[in-house]
Amino acid sequence: MDGYLSTRDVAQRYGVTVQTVLLWIKAGKLKHIKLTPRLYRIKESDLEAFERGETQSAEAGSNI
């Protein structure tokens, strides 16, 4: 079962800022779930796909 990571978790994992992670999301490079206008979660499996270089379209984010 997939776990979910916050933008802060992803930023710490890669040694970048949260702003960089948000740029990846907005550029369609990182699939995400948008919980509120400023709150995102990233599935671990989607992060692994990102690591493999599999990018998502800019509209790939899901709204719940």
N, CA, C and O of each residue as an XYZ file, in Angstrom:
256
protein
N       0.842     -1.188      0.000
C       0.000      0.000      0.000
C       0.882      1.245      0.000
O       1.868      1.335      0.732
N       0.503      2.187     -0.831
C       1.264      3.431     -0.936
C       1.063      4.314      0.287
O      -0.030      4.405      0.845
N       2.151      4.959      0.682
C       2.061      6.015      1.676
C       2.031      7.343      0.945
O       2.298      7.410     -0.255
N       1.710      8.376      1.660
C       1.667      9.710      1.078
C       2.693     10.602      1.756
O       2.913     10.512      2.964
N       3.310     11.454      0.971
C       4.323     12.377      1.473
C       3.853     13.811      1.268
O       3.148     14.117      0.307
N       4.249     14.669      2.174
C       3.968     16.099      2.016
C       5.033     16.711      1.106
O       6.045     16.078      0.804
N       4.796     17.928      0.682
C       5.805     18.622     -0.118
C       7.073     18.822      0.710
O       8.181     18.795      0.173
N       6.910     19.019      1.995
C       8.074     19.171      2.883
C       8.886     17.875      2.945
O      10.117     17.906      2.915
N       8.192     16.739      3.030
C       8.874     15.438      3.049
C       9.688     15.230      1.772
O      10.837     14.791      1.817
N       9.074     15.551      0.643
C       9.760     15.395     -0.653
C      10.961     16.332     -0.721
O      12.035     15.937     -1.177
N      10.783     17.564     -0.273
C      11.877     18.532     -0.293
C      13.053     18.041      0.552
O      14.205     18.138      0.128
N      12.771     17.523      1.728
C      13.842     17.020      2.591
C      14.539     15.824      1.970
O      15.757     15.684      2.080
N      13.774     14.965      1.320
C      14.338     13.776      0.678
C      15.362     14.141     -0.398
O      16.380     13.467     -0.554
N      15.078     15.225     -1.144
C      15.953     15.624     -2.244
C      16.887     16.777     -1.908
O      17.714     17.164     -2.734
N      16.767     17.323     -0.719
C      17.637     18.427     -0.333
C      17.340     19.707     -1.079
O      18.245     20.481     -1.391
N      16.055     19.932     -1.367
C      15.630     21.145     -2.056
C      14.594     21.854     -1.184
O      14.229     21.360     -0.117
N      14.129     23.002     -1.640
C      13.111     23.735     -0.888
C      11.717     23.234     -1.273
O      11.536     22.579     -2.299
N      10.741     23.558     -0.429
C       9.349     23.239     -0.734
C       8.941     23.954     -2.020
O       8.180     23.409     -2.820
N       9.438     25.159     -2.219
C       9.129     25.907     -3.443
C       9.560     25.130     -4.690
O       8.855     25.140     -5.699
N      10.701     24.464     -4.627
C      11.167     23.664     -5.763
C      10.199     22.521     -6.029
O       9.871     22.242     -7.183
N       9.744     21.866     -4.988
C       8.780     20.773     -5.142
C       7.493     21.311     -5.767
O       6.916     20.668     -6.644
N       7.044     22.474     -5.327
C       5.842     23.079     -5.906
C       6.047     23.418     -7.379
O       5.120     23.297     -8.181
N       7.244     23.837     -7.733
C       7.548     24.093     -9.148
C       7.490     22.810     -9.962
O       6.997     22.816    -11.089
N       7.988     21.709     -9.407
C       7.902     20.407    -10.085
C       6.447     20.030    -10.313
O       6.087     19.536    -11.381
N       5.612     20.263     -9.308
C       4.185     19.958     -9.417
C       3.553     20.823    -10.502
O       2.856     20.309    -11.376
N       3.791     22.121    -10.452
C       3.187     23.037    -11.420
C       3.673     22.793    -12.839
O       2.946     23.046    -13.800
N       4.906     22.299    -12.974
C       5.456     21.995    -14.296
C       4.962     20.652    -14.826
O       5.256     20.288    -15.965
N       4.209     19.909    -14.002
C       3.700     18.614    -14.435
C       4.713     17.497    -14.314
O       4.523     16.429    -14.896
N       5.780     17.718    -13.574
C       6.824     16.706    -13.425
C       6.527     15.722    -12.304
O       7.089     14.627    -12.273
N       5.653     16.100    -11.389
C       5.396     15.286    -10.202
C       3.891     15.182     -9.985
O       3.224     16.180     -9.707
N       3.362     13.971    -10.113
C       1.938     13.740     -9.896
C       1.614     13.963     -8.428
O       2.427     13.666     -7.552
N       0.429     14.484     -8.164
C       0.078     14.870     -6.806
C      -1.418     14.781     -6.577
O      -2.203     14.618     -7.511
N      -1.787     14.888     -5.336
C      -3.181     15.023     -4.944
C      -3.293     16.372     -4.258
O      -2.541     16.674     -3.331
N      -4.226     17.171     -4.713
C      -4.414     18.512     -4.157
C      -5.552     18.448     -3.135
O      -6.709     18.223     -3.492
N      -5.211     18.646     -1.872
C      -6.202     18.580     -0.805
C      -6.909     19.912     -0.592
O      -8.119     19.954     -0.373
N      -6.152     20.989     -0.658
C      -6.677     22.347     -0.568
C      -5.856     23.176     -1.559
O      -4.910     22.656     -2.150
N      -6.193     24.434     -1.750
C      -5.401     25.234     -2.703
C      -3.900     25.283     -2.397
O      -3.101     25.533     -3.300
N      -3.507     25.051     -1.151
C      -2.084     25.124     -0.802
C      -1.544     23.850     -0.161
O      -0.430     23.855      0.363
N      -2.308     22.762     -0.191
C      -1.896     21.531      0.472
C      -1.913     20.368     -0.510
O      -2.957     20.021     -1.063
N      -0.748     19.772     -0.717
C      -0.583     18.682     -1.664
C      -0.043     17.457     -0.953
O       0.620     17.563      0.079
N      -0.338     16.283     -1.521
C       0.259     15.031     -1.074
C       0.752     14.296     -2.313
O       0.150     14.367     -3.384
N       1.861     13.592     -2.138
C       2.470     12.846     -3.229
C       2.555     11.388     -2.812
O       3.109     11.071     -1.760
N       2.009     10.504     -3.630
C       2.092      9.075     -3.344
C       3.544      8.628     -3.493
O       4.274      9.130     -4.347
N       3.948      7.688     -2.661
C       5.318      7.164     -2.764
C       5.558      6.561     -4.143
O       6.641      6.728     -4.703
N       4.569      5.862     -4.702
C       4.748      5.260     -6.027
C       4.910      6.332     -7.110
O       5.651      6.133     -8.072
N       4.225      7.460     -6.956
C       4.386      8.556     -7.918
C       5.759      9.201     -7.785
O       6.340      9.643     -8.776
N       6.274      9.255     -6.567
C       7.614      9.794     -6.359
C       8.658      8.868     -6.979
O       9.647      9.332     -7.546
N       8.436      7.557     -6.868
C       9.348      6.598     -7.500
C       9.321      6.752     -9.013
O      10.363      6.649     -9.660
N       8.141      6.998     -9.592
C       8.042      7.233    -11.040
C       8.801      8.495    -11.415
O       9.479      8.528    -12.442
N       8.695      9.534    -10.595
C       9.437     10.777    -10.808
C      10.937     10.500    -10.804
O      11.675     11.034    -11.631
N      11.384      9.663     -9.870
C      12.805      9.325     -9.781
C      13.281      8.594    -11.032
O      14.434      8.736    -11.440
N      12.393      7.815    -11.637
C      12.742      7.093    -12.860
C      12.648      7.983    -14.096
O      12.967      7.550    -15.203
N      12.211      9.227    -13.904
C      12.117     10.153    -15.022
C      10.801     10.097    -15.752
O      10.668     10.656    -16.840
N       9.824      9.428    -15.169
C       8.493      9.359    -15.775
C       7.704     10.573    -15.314
O       7.275     10.634    -14.162
N       7.507     11.543    -16.209
C       6.812     12.773    -15.833
C       5.333     12.657    -16.148
O       4.918     11.819    -16.947
N       4.555     13.500    -15.517
C       3.111     13.546    -15.708
C       2.767     14.795    -16.494
O       3.564     15.731    -16.563
N       1.581     14.813    -17.088
C       1.135     16.032    -17.760
C       0.822     17.083    -16.707
O       0.642     16.754    -15.535
N       0.758     18.328    -17.112
C       0.532     19.426    -16.167
C      -0.826     19.320    -15.482
O      -1.026     19.916    -14.424
N      -1.766     18.571    -16.065
C      -3.092     18.443    -15.478
C      -3.286     17.098    -14.798
O      -4.424     16.681    -14.579
N      -2.211     16.415    -14.462
C      -2.296     15.084    -13.882
C      -2.710     15.081    -12.433
O      -3.123     14.042    -11.918
N      -2.613     16.211    -11.756
C      -2.962     16.255    -10.342
C      -4.435     15.950    -10.129
O      -5.276     16.337    -10.940
N      -4.743     15.270     -9.062
C      -6.119     14.918     -8.739
C      -6.646     15.861     -7.678
O      -5.909     16.323     -6.807
N      -7.893     16.129     -7.765
C      -8.559     16.911     -6.712
C      -9.444     15.975     -5.924
O     -10.153     15.147     -6.494
N      -9.401     16.108     -4.617
C     -10.272     15.283     -3.764
C     -11.265     16.202     -3.105
O     -12.111     15.747     -2.335
